[in-house]
Amino acid sequence: MSKAGTYYIGRVLKLGVLNQETLIEAIKTPSTIYHRGNAWTFIDVEEFKDNEVHYIFGRLSKFSPSGEITKIDIEKHSEITQSEPNLSVASSNFVYIPEHSGIAFLNVYNHIEQHTFTKRFSEIINEKYDNFFVDNKIEMVTDLRTFATKLASLDGIYKISAKVSPPNPLFGPLWKPLKEYLAKRNTDTMQIIEDAPESEPLNTDLTKYVKAISEQTPDSQYVPLEELPIGDSAILMAADGYGNGTIKGKQNGEIITIKTSETKKHFTFEKNPTPYDLYSKAIGIFRSIQNERHMRH
């Protein structure tokens, strides 16, 4: 069995005029970008579409356009350096699942870690269309149980900030009114900041909401008695992978910062899986998230 690696779960937010079709086309026929002496592109891309199964598998490749290798000259018993263009440095497997706007990708330590993957992926997509009225961003899906535990450790919440974008195609029932508001306003991105005075915390039940949602099961849905405030809704929306959020609170008098992106969902799987095996693993996780959080189309 091949070695195992860590994969992260996120959603690809399509902004500007970018849509599902143009995103998939940019993955299948990618541009090449350059950053600090290295080149980046997608390789070994395959689209699989059959009845209810639809996914795109590929690898984000980091390579050196003007690479060099060291060889041994047997006759002279010495090392020689030889030019080797487009020398592969590292690659990260990924699978994109349109049904969930979801992506799962391999974390390659020291070369293509989570932050690097999300940044280079977005840059390659944007470059395909010359950065002309298109943008995209991979936002991580939050592990709600870990997030709830961190929030519960706070003595009070003093600041909530979030940046969210309209979901497609799934949405969470607790933040449905916010989703409808964004659609009505034709809003691509919304940012909200709620800052309390230093002397007393915000009047928020966010900790209660996150705990209740994290304890849901497919057969037991949490239904609050009231509509959630916009700030709390934005954090929950970000936690489902449609933005990013930050909470600042106090713990024993110290200021603590908690980010939705820091408690990201991940799983362990083969570093070199078949496309279908990676899809099968990822779709199971996305469907579990959908069922446990009672997300709907």
C-alpha positions in Angstrom: 0.0 0.0 0.0 1.3 3.5 -0.9 2.1 6.0 1.9 -0.7 8.1 3.3 -1.0 11.9 3.3 -3.2 14.6 4.6 -6.0 16.0 2.4 -7.9 19.2 3.1 -11.6 19.8 2.3 -12.8 23.2 0.8 -15.2 24.8 -1.5 -14.3 26.8 -4.7 -16.1 30.2 -4.7 -16.7 31.4 -8.2 -16.7 35.2 -8.3 -17.2 37.8 -11.1 -18.3 36.2 -14.3 -16.6 32.8 -13.5 -19.1 30.0 -13.4 -19.1 26.2 -13.1 -18.4 25.6 -16.9 -15.6 28.2 -17.2 -14.0 26.9 -14.0 -14.0 23.3 -15.2 -12.6 24.5 -18.6 -9.8 26.3 -16.8 -8.9 23.2 -14.9 -8.9 21.0 -18.0 -6.9 23.4 -20.3 -4.9 25.3 -17.7 -2.5 28.3 -18.0 1.0 28.2 -16.5 2.0 30.8 -13.9 5.4 31.7 -12.5 6.3 32.5 -9.0 9.8 33.0 -7.5 11.6 31.0 -10.1 9.2 28.1 -10.2 6.3 27.4 -12.6 2.9 26.1 -11.7 0.1 24.4 -13.7 -2.3 21.5 -13.6 -1.3 18.1 -15.0 -2.9 14.7 -15.6 -6.3 16.3 -15.6 -9.3 13.9 -16.3 -13.0 14.6 -16.2 -15.3 11.8 -15.3 -19.0 12.1 -16.0 -21.5 9.2 -15.9 -25.0 9.5 -14.6 -24.7 10.9 -11.0 -20.9 10.7 -11.0 -19.2 13.9 -12.0 -15.7 14.9 -10.9 -12.4 16.3 -12.2 -9.2 14.8 -11.1 -5.8 16.4 -11.6 -2.5 17.4 -10.0 -1.2 20.9 -9.1 2.4 20.7 -10.4 5.3 22.8 -9.2 8.3 22.6 -11.6 11.5 24.4 -12.4 11.6 25.9 -15.9 15.4 25.9 -15.9 16.2 23.0 -13.7 19.6 21.4 -13.3 20.6 17.9 -12.3 23.9 16.5 -11.0 25.4 13.4 -12.7 28.5 11.4 -12.3 31.1 11.4 -15.0 32.5 7.9 -14.8 35.6 8.5 -16.8 36.6 11.6 -14.9 35.3 10.3 -11.6 33.6 13.7 -10.9 30.2 15.3 -10.6 28.9 17.4 -13.5 25.9 19.7 -13.7 23.5 19.2 -16.6 20.6 21.5 -17.6 17.2 19.8 -17.3 14.3 22.1 -18.3 10.9 21.8 -16.6 12.2 19.6 -13.8 9.4 18.5 -11.5 9.7 19.7 -7.9 6.4 18.5 -6.4 2.7 17.8 -7.2 -0.5 17.7 -5.2 -3.4 15.4 -6.2 -6.9 17.0 -6.1 -10.4 16.2 -7.0 -13.1 18.8 -7.8 -16.8 17.8 -7.3 -19.2 20.2 -9.0 -22.2 18.9 -7.1 -20.7 20.4 -3.9 -18.4 23.1 -5.4 -16.1 21.0 -3.4 -12.4 20.3 -3.6 -10.1 17.9 -1.8 -6.3 18.2 -2.2 -3.1 16.7 -0.8 -0.9 18.7 1.5 2.7 18.3 0.3 4.9 19.4 3.2 7.5 22.1 2.4 6.4 22.4 -1.2 2.6 22.6 -1.7 1.0 23.2 1.7 -2.6 24.2 2.2 -2.1 28.0 1.9 0.1 27.6 -1.2 -2.3 25.2 -2.9 -5.3 27.5 -2.5 -3.3 30.5 -3.7 -1.7 28.9 -6.8 -4.9 27.1 -7.8 -6.8 30.4 -7.9 -4.0 32.2 -9.8 -4.0 29.5 -12.5 -7.8 29.7 -12.9 -7.7 33.5 -13.1 -4.8 33.6 -15.5 -6.7 31.4 -17.9 -9.0 34.3 -18.5 -6.4 37.0 -18.2 -7.8 38.1 -14.8 -10.6 39.8 -16.7 -13.7 40.1 -14.5 -13.0 36.7 -12.9 -11.9 35.6 -9.5 -12.1 32.5 -7.4 -11.1 31.4 -3.9 -10.9 28.1 -2.1 -12.4 28.5 1.4 -11.9 25.6 3.9 -14.8 23.8 5.5 -14.6 24.1 9.2 -14.6 21.1 11.6 -17.5 22.3 13.7 -16.8 20.1 16.8 -13.3 21.6 17.1 -14.6 25.1 16.4 -17.3 24.6 19.1 -14.8 23.5 21.7 -12.6 26.5 21.0 -15.5 28.9 21.3 -16.7 27.3 24.5 -13.3 28.1 26.1 -14.0 31.9 25.8 -15.3 33.9 28.6 -16.9 36.3 26.1 -16.8 37.3 22.4 -15.7 40.9 21.8 -15.4 40.9 18.0 -16.9 39.1 15.0 -15.7 39.6 11.5 -16.5 37.6 8.4 -16.2 37.8 4.6 -18.7 35.6 2.7 -19.9 35.0 -0.8 -23.2 33.5 -2.1 -23.3 29.7 -2.0 -23.7 27.5 -5.0 -25.4 25.1 -5.0 -25.9 24.2 -1.3 -26.8 26.3 1.6 -27.3 25.9 5.4 -30.8 26.4 6.8 -29.6 28.5 9.7 -28.1 31.1 7.4 -30.7 30.9 4.6 -32.0 34.5 5.2 -28.4 35.8 4.7 -28.1 33.8 1.5 -31.4 35.2 0.2 -30.3 38.7 1.1 -27.1 38.3 -0.9 -29.0 37.0 -3.9 -31.5 39.8 -3.7 -28.8 42.4 -3.6 -26.8 40.7 -6.3 -23.8 40.7 -3.9 -20.7 38.9 -4.9 -18.9 39.4 -1.6 -20.0 40.8 1.8 -17.9 41.7 4.7 -19.2 42.3 8.2 -17.5 43.5 11.4 -19.0 43.7 14.8 -16.8 45.2 17.5 -17.9 45.5 21.2 -16.6 48.0 23.7 -13.6 46.8 25.8 -15.7 46.8 29.0 -18.4 44.2 27.9 -18.8 41.5 25.3 -21.0 41.3 22.3 -24.6 40.2 22.8 -24.3 37.0 20.8 -25.3 33.3 21.2 -22.8 32.2 18.6 -21.2 29.6 20.9 -24.6 28.0 21.6 -25.4 27.9 17.8 -22.2 26.3 16.8 -22.4 23.7 19.6 -26.0 22.8 18.7 -25.1 22.5 15.0 -22.0 20.4 15.7 -24.2 17.9 17.6 -26.8 17.5 14.8 -27.2 14.1 13.2 -28.9 13.3 9.8 -32.0 12.4 11.8 -32.0 15.2 14.3 -31.9 18.8 13.1 -31.3 21.8 15.3 -34.0 24.4 14.8 -33.6 27.7 16.8 -36.6 29.6 18.1 -35.5 32.8 16.4 -33.8 33.9 13.2 -30.1 34.3 13.7 -28.5 37.7 13.8 -26.6 38.6 10.6 -23.1 38.5 12.3 -23.7 35.0 13.6 -25.1 33.8 10.3 -22.1 35.1 8.5 -19.8 33.0 10.7 -21.8 29.9 10.2 -21.8 30.5 6.5 -18.1 30.9 6.5 -17.8 27.6 8.5 -19.6 25.8 5.8 -17.0 26.8 3.3 -18.5 30.0 1.8 -16.1 32.5 3.3 -13.8 33.0 6.3 -14.5 34.3 9.8 -12.6 35.5 12.8 -13.8 35.7 16.4 -11.9 37.6 19.1 -12.7 36.8 22.7 -11.2 36.8 26.2 -10.0 33.8 28.1 -8.8 34.5 31.7 -8.3 38.1 30.8 -6.2 37.3 27.7 -7.3 38.2 24.1 -7.8 35.0 22.0 -8.3 34.9 18.2 -10.2 32.0 16.6 -10.5 31.6 12.9 -12.8 29.3 10.9 -9.9 28.5 8.6 -7.8 27.2 11.6 -10.2 24.4 12.4 -10.4 23.0 8.9 -11.7 19.5 8.1 -9.2 17.0 6.7 -8.7 13.3 6.2 -5.8 10.8 5.7 -5.6 9.0 2.5 -3.2 7.5 0.0 -0.7 9.9 -1.5 -1.1 8.3 -5.0 -4.7 7.1 -5.3 -6.6 6.3 -8.4 -8.9 9.2 -9.5 -12.0 7.2 -8.6 -10.7 6.2 -5.1 -10.0 9.8 -4.2 -13.4 10.9 -5.5 -15.1 8.1 -3.6 -13.5 9.2 -0.4 -14.1 12.9 -0.9 -17.7 12.6 -2.0 -18.5 10.5 1.1 -17.2 13.3 3.3 -19.0 16.0 1.4 -22.3 14.1 1.6 -21.8 13.5 5.3 -21.3 17.2 5.8 -24.4 17.9 3.8 -26.5 15.4 5.8 -25.2 16.3 9.2 -25.6 20.0 8.7 -28.9 19.5 6.8 -27.7 21.6 3.9 -30.1 22.0 1.0 -30.2 22.9 -2.7 
